[in-house]
Structure formats: structure tokens, C-alpha cells
């Protein structure tokens, strides 16, 4: 599961590598997600799910560009999204997102302000998305969902703090943490973007990968000798 902030959620369906009925399983995942956060009114859950629209985005198309105002929250059923900003002509990656991740610029979405972020699809991607109008109207009328959203926000802030702590670790530790928590990123995103995400140079990350590969090979050989 790629959802880093949701550590104690164990849904009955995993969307990663799912080939059949992706939208139906995406909606099932969201149903269980709502229940995990204390929503137990099935009728209200179905009303909420009915507000999500299915969209298919092509690789390298955009969800948000700097200067836009975020008017949707997306949920990745299948695919990959990169969130980044540009400063002094440098490409700084903030998020590498895949199946089971929500995405938008929350500040822009909530405050109706222009974003500094860019969000681009790195693969053909199936998204369930809800508009700001439908989101705001629904939580205004349904307090349990508003409470749920606040709980999610707290968990997201905790996850951001954890990521900031990660950036203070030695390079090898950052690499090993990412390899443990989100190994798929190395196959689905450019190495330069993965390096930017964990705050190291591409060459440094390449060396860390080579070291880890050699170490792993040595460990396997040692087990064979035994």
C-alpha cells in the first residue's frame, strides 16, 4: 500500500497491480476507508461515493500547474502522479504518488488560492475525483465526514513531519527507508525525480543503489555458503 500516512488501515482490497474492475474496487476501497475513520452510515457513504467521478488521464498530462486553483481532490485507482515545484530553475519533487493515494494542493483547494505546485501524471492513470463544490457542500451537511477530514489532515501533517525528519538522515538511510516503504518508486519514476524527492543528488542515489545491490548479493552468497 502506498499510502504512507495511513499505517493502521488494512482494507480487503489492494489496488496495486489490480487488473480487473479497477473503478469498482476503487470505490470499495473508499468505502472501507470511510469506515476506518468512523463513518458507519452506509447510505451516507454511498451518497459520498456518488460524488466521485471517474477520469482517465494520459501519461505526462497535468492535474495542476503553477498558478491554477485546485478545484478537485483525486484518488489514484491505478497509475502514478508526481508533485513538484520549480524554484531558481530547479525541479523540486515533493510527492511521488501511486495507487491508494489522494492528491491535490490542500492549501489551494481549501483557500481557493493559486497553487505553486505542479502535478503531472507519470503513467496513464485512473482517478476517482471529487470537485470542490461537491466536497464543500457534502461535508457542510454531514458533520461525521467533516470530522473524518480533520482526522485525515492530522495524519497527513504527521506524515509530512516524518518526511522532514527523513531528509535529515544520512543518504543511505534515506534510500533504505524509501526502499522499505515505497520500493515501487524506483521502477515507476525517473531516478532523478526519486533523488529530488529524498533530497540527494542523482549520482549519490545511484551510488547508494549500487552499494545496496552489492551488499545484498554478498548476503545471498553468504547464505549459500552456509
ABEGO torsion letter per residue (X at the ends): XABAABAABBBABBABGBABGAAAAAAAAAAAAAAAAGBABAAAAAAAAAABBBBBBBBGBBABBBGBBBABBBBBABEBBBBBBBBGGBBBBABBBBBGBBBBBAAAAAAGBBBABBBBBABBBBBBBBBAAAAAAAAAABAAAAAAAAAAAAAAAAAAAAAAAAAABBAAAAAAAAAAABAAAAAABBAAAAAAAAGBBAAAAAAAAAAAAAAAAAAAAAAAAX
